[in-house]
Amino acid sequence: MNGSRSGVIVCCTMSQTPWGDASELRERMLHPGPGHSPELVARNQRERLLAATVVAIAANGYEKTPVAELLKLSGISRTTFYQHFPGGKEECFLAAVDAAAATADEAVERACAASQRWEDGIADGLGALAQEVIDQPAAARLCLIDVYSAGAEGLAHAEQATAQFGRLLSEALGRSPEHAATPPAIVSGLVAGIRKVLETRVAAGDLDELPGLMPGLADWVVSYRNPPVPVRRPRTRPPVEGATRFVVHDQVERIFGAIADTVVEKGYPAMTLDDIVKGASASLTTFYQHFDGKEEAFLAAYDTATAQATAAAMPPFRWSRSWPLAVRAALEAYLSFLAAEPAWARIATIDILAAGPAGFEHRDRSLELFDEILEPGLQQAGDAAPLMVEAIGGAVQGLVREQIRRRGAEHLLQILPVATFVALSPFVGPEEAIAVANRGALRTRGSAQGRMGGEAPARRAPRRRGGHTG
């Protein structure tokens, strides 16, 4: 093994791409002329550029990979590059993401189709996905980690790939009567949980773990049987923005506030130290008294915000009358905090992903909240417990991220029922999970696909002193 980026070891197999070994790109060059049609030459050029993009960005990162590096690796001229990708590096990068994701989806689809039993199809599909990640580590890193470095466009392409995998999962679940009516929102959560497990291993370079994790992940997916009644619209009220105030010391608070404002406006990659100190009305000397650089300050702000969100969730969890109700109460408080702090909600679920492996490490630590609130259920889950909790944390965060992107943080309490169902169903079954999820929800007509939306907060059941009994 050799090379490193952001503390992550880059394996020698990182030269492998869906379009061949990147170390041989110049040797594969086709020249226009007899036997080489213009279409064949153009395809050869494009594939060499995509392969060069995969390995260059895996080694250096999106921001630090200039077009010149892609030209050097691929043997393509600058003029030809812009003939293929007029939008420059970003267009080429996103094309590589889309093509690599499509290759992985095809492998998953083949594996699912080859299995006669529906549950084997899900297990085999996840196994095929893990094998694609292992066989194509550079492409996996591009699709799962580096894609977020391209800002809003990168996130949109990541969501596009995730949605396609969700369609494959829905088709597989549709082969089972007990799973065919799984609401789309729950499928979205399952896909987000799977992606989180993959992201964590790819960011850390722990690809060898994946084959052993896939059977447990498949068991987690198939544990979600059809809810016996629809997921109903919750009663919600508009959050009071800033009611749950992000509290830190004065100088640091100004720095964190400037980070939040700048990241929401420009995105994390484009944020500079000048943006931070100008927004905080501080000097660089003051900044460096607290932080060594942009990344450290951003991650410190993230950790402070997520710690306060976790702190908001724990009191209602500890004072609820039973463990399932405690989980719902914790999720309600957690979502309420994020709804009241929309800038930090976005940073906590979207912009943190643009900070690379360090961002994913801090993201994973923030999800330790789910270790605590799901602990009573872990005793029933046996050896699969840690993976299930990890996947559930990723699923809930994925639902939060999707809601922020689609409707805004102020509407986060609308996902409380589906988030509660996702958190509880593997432990207590769909009947009890949906009863708790729909507690206090509006009764609306609808199909088993469920409804989400709504107005006012659920009226909580009285809590007795002494905490829940699990």
C-alpha positions, -999 to +999 in steps of 0.1 A: +000+000+000+012+035-007+002+071-008-022+089+015-049+117+014-065+132+045-050+105+066-065+077+045-043+051+029-046+048-008-042+012-019-022+002-050-055-012-066-068+024-068-056+025-104-084+001-113-114+018-128-146+006-146-128+015-178-096-004-172-063+002-155-056+039-154-018+033-156-023+021-192-045+049-205-019+064-229-012+029-244-049+025-251-050+057-272-067+053-306-058+076-335-083+087-362-079+068-394-086+035-412-102+010-389-111+036-362-144+053-367-149+088-352-174+073-328-150+047-316-122+072-311-146+096-293-157+068-269-121+058-263-112+094-254-142+098-231-135+066-213-098+075-208-109+108-193-134+092-170-108+067-158-082+094-153-108+114-133-115+085-110-079+078-100-068+114-099-095+125-076-092+094-054-055+103-049-057+141-046-093+151-039-117+170-061-105+205-052-068+197-056-072+179-090-067+204-119-077+196-154-040+195-163-037+163-142-066+146-161-049+155-194-016+142-182-030+108-171-053+103-200-031+116-228-060+138-240-054+174-253-070+203-236-090+211-268-103+175-270-112+176-232-134+206-237-150+191-267-162+162-245-169+183-214-176+219-222-185+224-185-149+216-175-137+196-145-171+195-128-189+181-158-163+154-163-163+146-126-201+142-124-201+121-156-176+098-140-198+096-109-229+088-129-211+061-150-195+044-121-227+043-101-245+029-131-219+001-134-225-008-097-263-007-102-260-031-131-241-055-110-267-053-082-296-058-107-279-088-122-274-104-088-310-097-077-324-111-110-304-143-108-318-152-074-350-173-073-361-163-037-367-126-031-348-125+002-318-141-015-321-115-042-316-087-016-287-106+001-271-113-033-276-077-045-259-063-014-231-088-018-226-077-054-226-041-043-199-048-017-178-067-043-180-037-066-167-015-039-139-039-032-130-044-069-133-007-077-121+012-046-113+044-065-147+046-082-164+037-049-146+066-032-156+089-060-193+080-057-195+077-019-171+103-006-157+127-031-190+134-048-200+157-020-170+180-027-188+192-058-214+211-037-251+211-047-245+195-080-225+167-065-252+161-039-279+160-066-259+133-085-254+113-053-291+115-046-298+104-082-276+073-077-292+066-043-327+069-059-318+043-086-306+019-059-339+025-040-359+015-071-339-017-073-346-024-036-383-016-040-385-041-069-368-068-048-391-061-018-421-061-042-416-098-047-427-105-011-463-101+000-451-090+034-429-063+020-446-052-013-464-022+003-434-008+021-438+030+020-413+049-003-402+070+027-391+038+045-373+025+015-355+058+013-344+053+049-332+018+042-311+030+013-296+058+034-287+033+061-270+010+035-251+040+020-240+051+055-224+016+062-206+018+028-195+054+033-180+047+067-159+018+054-148+035+023-138+067+041-117+047+066-103+023+040-118-007+057-132-024+026-123-059+038-151-056+064-178-053+038-185-089+027-190-099+064-214-071+070-237-076+040-257-106+054-265-087+085-275-057+065-298-078+044-314-092+075-319-056+087-336-047+054-360-077+054-370-070+090-392-041+078-425-058+070-454-038+057-469-015+083-504-028+092-518+008+088-505+038+069-479+061+083-501+091+092-495+128+090-481+141+123-495+170+142-468+197+140-464+234+146-439+258+130-407+258+149-395+290+166-363+296+148-334+301+172-355+290+202-330+263+209-300+286+208-266+274+197-246+284+228-208+288+230-184+314+243-186+348+226-156+349+203-160+313+192-198+318+188-191+346+163-167+324+144-192+295+144-220+319+133-198+331+105-191+296+095-228+287+094-237+318+073-209+312+049-214+275+044-251+280+038-243+308+013-213+293-005-208+257+006-180+243+027-154+238-001-157+275-012-155+289+023-122+307+031-106+320+062-113+356+050-150+348+049-149+335+085-130+363+101-149+390+081-183+374+091-171+371+127-157+407+129-125+391+141-089+391+132-068+362+119-049+364+151-081+359+171-091+330+148-057+312+153-060+316+190-088+290+188-082+270+156-054+259+134-074+263+102-107+262+083-113+224+087-107+224+124-130+253+130-158+238+108-156+205+126-156+221+160-187+241+150-203+208+138-195+189+169-209+217+191-242+218+172-246+181+171-238+178+208-265+203+216-290+184+194-281+152+213-284+170+246-319+181+236-329+145+228-319+128+261-341+144+288-374+134+271-359+099+263-350+093+300-384+105+313-407+087+290-430+059+303-417+031+281-388+025+258-407+027+225-423+060+236-389+072+248-374+066+213-402+086+197-398+114+223-360+116+217-365+118+180-391+145+184-368+166+205-339+160+181-359+170+151-373+200+169-338+212+177-328+209+141-360+226+129-353+256+151-317+259+138-321+254+101-285+265+092-270+240+116-295+213+105-282+217+069-245+217+081-251+186+103-266+165+075-254+179+042-224+201+044-205+179+068-202+154+039-181+178+019-153+178+046-140+144+033-130+115+056-126+138+086-162+149+081-175+114+078-156+105+110-173+133+129-207+125+113-203+089+126-195+101+161-226+123+161-248+092+153-237+076+186-270+091+199-287+060+184-264+037+204-279+051+236-316+054+226-317+020+210-297+002+237-328-016+252-336-031+218-300-043+213-304-071+238-329-087+215-308-083+183-278-104+193-246-102+172-264-080+146-271-052+170-242-028+163-247-030+125-285-025+129-280+006+151-254+020+127-278+015+097-308+029+116-287+060+125-278+064+088-314+059+078-328+086+101-301+110+091-308+102+054-345+110+060-336+143+077-313+152+048-339+144+022-366+165+040-342+195+043-334+193+006-371+189-004-390+210+020-366+228+044-356+222+080-387+239+093-407+209+082-385+183+099-412+172+124-432+159+095-408+129+092-412+120+129-437+091+123-416+074+096-383+080+115-399+064+146-411+034+126-376+030+111-360+031+145-384+007+163-397-018+138-366-042+138-369-045+175-406-045+184-422-054+150-443-034+126-475-035+147-461-018+178-438+004+158-466+019+137-488+024+168-460+044+185-451+062+152-487+073+146-493+083+183-511+117+182-510+118+144-538+131+123-561+104+110-563+107+073-575+085+045-548+069+025-533+037+012-506+016+029-480+037+012-486+062+040-488+099+042-464+125+054-470+162+059-489+179+086-494+206+111-492+206+149-470+187+173-482+155+188-494+159+223-470+139+244-483+114+269-478+123+305-444+112+317-439+098+352-408+104+372-382+078+374-376+072+337-389+046+312-386+009+320-377-003+285 
